Amino acid sequence: MPTLEPTTLRASLKQNRRKLTRARQAVLDILATADRHLTPAEIYRRAKATHPHLGLTTVYRTLDLLAELGYIQRVHTSDGCHSYAPSAHTHGHQLICAVCGRTEEFSDCDLAKLIQTLQRKTGFEINVHMLELVGRCPSCQTKRGARRK
């Protein structure tokens, strides 16, 4: 199960003939402490505060590599852009708050039957699936309920 811990990540990167550079560590540190999904620009801005020589291209390359290795998950947003969140599971999905951007990962999904049906009907061979459910987190529901009163 991937985690954002440096020791585990360093070993995984080494296995893939990559190094845990300062820039990659800066991106990881930002994602590991985030309470919601972040866009590449937000990650860049936050990481730049402690790593002034960090480039935006390096952030994008690091995000692509970490997503490929399963350490982070790409979150698609309603405006067509994407952001990133840590991935605690090798098979995980996201609950996304449309108000505050908070993400919560879950791994339990029962899509096997649906996938089989779709494969049979369409002829597609489905290898990977992503599930993102968008709504309001409990905190935002409470805030909205308080405003109505």
Buried (B, 14 or more C-beta within 10 A) or exposed (E): EBBBEBEEBBEBBEEEEBEBEEBBBBBBBBBBEBEBBBBBEBBBBBBBEEBEEBEEEBBBBBBEBBBEBBBBBBBBBEEEEBBBBBBBBEEBBBBBBEEBBBBEBEEEEEEEEEEEEBEEEEEEEEEEEEEBEEEBBEEBEEEEEEEEE
